[in-house]
Amino acid sequence: MRFRISCLAAAVLLLPLTALRAPAQSGPPAGGPPSGGAATGGRPPFGPGAAQPGRPVFAAPDSNTLQSQAIRVFLDCQGRIRGCDRDFIVTDVNFVNWMRDRFDADVQILVSGLTNGGGGTENTITFIGRRRFEGMADTLVLNTLPNDPDDRIRRELARTFKLGLARYVAKSPIAARMQMAYMAPFGQQQQQASAANLKDRWNLWTYTTNFNAFVRAEERQQSVNGSLSLSANRATEAWKLNFSLSGNLNAQRFEIPATATRPAFEVTNEQRTYNANSLVVRSLSTHWSAGLKLGAGYSDFLNQDIALRAQPAIEYNVFPWSEQTRRQLTFLYNVGPNYYNYQRTTVFDRDSETRFSQQATASYVARQSWGSSNLSLDWLNYLHDFNRHALTLSGNVDLRLGRGFSLNIGGSAAKVNDQIYLPRAGNTEEEILLQRQALQTGFRITTNIGIRYTFGSIYNTIVNQRFSSLGASGGRFSFFFF
């Protein structure tokens, strides 16, 4: 089952009538309602736990008994999901037991996110039944806006988790102590959000400006980094339009002190990059897409005063695009002309040139209960000389292999023979050390690996933030030995 939720004021909430971790009370508080009422966590006035004429009313179990009867849930936020604040969610959704490993859970909540057309995020939240709920699964979709504060997003995620967990909680012993509540919108009846009643004076266009600056200064060295970007984006089911302008400046200055054999001197470095890009994509079917990418750029690092590109492209996804938040297997091909005007004469004695190139990319993305993976294989070559090519394999795999054991492997490996932009004069020692321009190479390799094993208590329910400013292990009190 699949449902779609928007961040609106109206909501249906799953509310516990008593905090499962509250201490048991021997009697009602002073001035409070009598024991057994809804306000004190007694049986609800309706539903399976309601008192019926002629039927005895049993005493409510204490909080420790309720805690042991609550369903076990494992939260699995794939990637960096905004608002997926474990501490807040554990505290807010307090009618379940939170597990640290999916193998101990009755329900696994799998959260994956993709950027939507408005610049916000479409979070696909899949509830996967395990153990006694094996075979039960639901999917909810939560859309957030790009300017939504983190607190609003985490509250919407928690609310959606409550909705999705309702059917599982309903089959547990604590169902008698739950109720549903509806927050109606003020002054009018809530309408179903759809394209038919959507009124947008921006016609689905989203505009973004971004400026960043970083300055570091010391007595003998200074560095400045600044970037500015402007973008306009529009996305519908049929079209995707992206237009952007960006610029980056990186400047450094170093004072090298004098020695017995040479005087003091100063080293400066300045790198600039400017880009203008546009992308137009048309959805042809549930699997096929066609597009056109245009680009213009300037790069000190790539020895380019001007770089112009026009690349028509076509893409096929083995899986329907409706499943894009869970899995993708795409094949993309683009071909077109490139014009380059170089800052310095290249190793092929060119000050400018026009070359056609083609590129083919196969990519697989999966976000499943066992973890996530992102793999791609990319081939690029210039049509005037097939020896000018590059083959790149890259990816990242995050595996949950067993109880408490996870493995993360990532990196890339490339065979490089497409550097037609390298300057004939080569690079000075200063340029090499400052990485001012690209260097000739036949390969590029990056890699990372991480292994994590956790053992002990299976519960992940308690939140305690005391002394958190010192780090997880009080790192500011660490001692270092040399």
Summary of the structure (lengths in Angstrom):
residues: 482
radius of gyration: 29.2
end to end distance: 59.3
largest distance: 104.6
contacts: 1291
relative contact order: 0.10
helix: 13%
strand: 48%
